[in-house]
Amino acid sequence: MIPFNKPFLVGKETEYIRQAVESGKISGDGIFTKRCHEFFEKRYGFKKALLTTSCTDALEMAAILIDTKPGDEIILPSFTFVSTANAFVLRGAKLVFADCESDTPNIDADQIESLISSKTKAIVVVHYAGIACDMDKILDIAQRHRLYVIEDAAQAVDSFYKGRPLGSLGQLAAFSFHETKNVISGEGGMLVINDEHFVKRAEIIREKGTNRSAFFRGEIDKYGWVDIGSSFLPSDIIAAFLYAQLEHLDEIQNKRKLLWNSYKQGLKHLEVAGKIRLPHIPDFATNNAHMFYIVCRDIKKRTQLIVHLRNNGVHAVFHYLSLHKSPYYKDKHDGKNLFFSDHYTDCLVRLPMYYELSHEQVSNICNHITEFYKNNES
Ligand SMILES: *Cc1c(COP(=O)(O)O)cnc(C)c1O
């Protein structure tokens, strides 16, 4: 069976974990955590990077940092992972869902302005599959209406919008190092702060609402409870694993891009024949090869295709289920139809994509898909 995903070791992961233990400190903000922070701040020019235990946690920190309160409205895509939404619902906010674009699953920027009210506090964008949203439009709307922009950049490591790194465009951004992402640490995430004035409070929120970070830097002589917060910082063991991966980021990215291009080559003919759609990469965006997905014509075809692949030893999966139709939120949604969100919910399939996948396996998967469409002429 070719799995959908497989965690991988690419360098000194186990050695660095041993070093972390031998250093005598494996709680948060040890030497490897600091190295990871420096890596991201240097390479992408992020003002401040703070490792968290997940992207979910980074999003929850973002929701606290912008002072999300009951009654606030947050604009976000319906086609996203639950954490994008949950972080704000936990603070009592009302979600206002936007549809996807027709040609990518990203938020339709042209719709956002009509969703803004006097209660709107932020626009949360998700760079789906690591492909940038239409950021100039979104940043312009946010500036004119004085709204925060938060990037759910969970899938967007090492990807760019008009040459600017994703995660550097909003006031705040959240990344994930979950084992299904490009660089991994099992569970893991990072909050990126691009607006200086959030930095001090972010450190406090991340340290259970205490000013312990300032204490450890010797800036104050005792630390105490100064704000709300939680335990958002990861063990240095996690950071040790992550740092080993970061040392090989270019190698990981190059390999993934080659695999992505193999899929594209192998399936192009089915797109030309009008059987499926392949990912669209707008001119303003780079492709970080986080994901290779195809869009089937309808849910029936998708279900049959996934079964066909499984029968041939290939584990393909689908996601997300539109949040505006979820059991938890459907009664709170205003009832507006989100056509493309439902379209991607029904028709999108993700194909296996991981560092150790081989070109031969990709070629086999493409052949199985080609064979499926040969036997399914409609
Ligand atoms: C993976 C993912 C998350 C959650 O990341 P965790 O690190 O597992 O919390 C959130 N949003 C998107 C778009 C994701 O792909």
The ligand as an SDF file (V2000), in Angstrom:
LIG
                    3D

 15 15  0  0  0  0  0  0  0  0999 V2000
   -2.6660   21.4030    9.3020 C   0  0  0  0  0  0  0  0  0  0  0  0
   -3.5250   22.6080    9.3360 C   0  0  0  0  0  0  0  0  0  0  0  0
   -3.8990   23.2310   10.5300 C   0  0  0  0  0  0  0  0  0  0  0  0
   -3.6310   22.6390   11.8810 C   0  0  0  0  0  0  0  0  0  0  0  0
   -2.3080   22.4400   12.1590 O   0  0  0  0  0  0  0  0  0  0  0  0
   -1.9030   21.7080   13.5400 P   0  0  0  0  0  0  0  0  0  0  0  0
   -0.4350   21.9800   13.6200 O   0  0  0  0  0  0  0  0  0  0  0  0
   -2.2300   20.2660   13.3650 O   0  0  0  0  0  0  0  0  0  0  0  0
   -2.6620   22.3480   14.6310 O   0  0  0  0  0  0  0  0  0  0  0  0
   -4.6170   24.4100   10.4780 C   0  0  0  0  0  0  0  0  0  0  0  0
   -4.9680   24.9580    9.3080 N   0  0  0  0  0  0  0  0  0  0  0  0
   -4.6510   24.3720    8.1350 C   0  0  0  0  0  0  0  0  0  0  0  0
   -5.0600   25.0390    6.8570 C   0  0  0  0  0  0  0  0  0  0  0  0
   -3.9340   23.1750    8.1040 C   0  0  0  0  0  0  0  0  0  0  0  0
   -3.6300   22.6110    6.9400 O   0  0  0  0  0  0  0  0  0  0  0  0
  1  2  1  0
  2  3  1  0
  2 14  2  0
  3  4  1  0
  3 10  2  0
  4  5  1  0
  5  6  1  0
  6  7  2  0
  6  8  1  0
  6  9  1  0
 10 11  1  0
 11 12  2  0
 12 13  1  0
 12 14  1  0
 14 15  1  0
M  END
$$$$
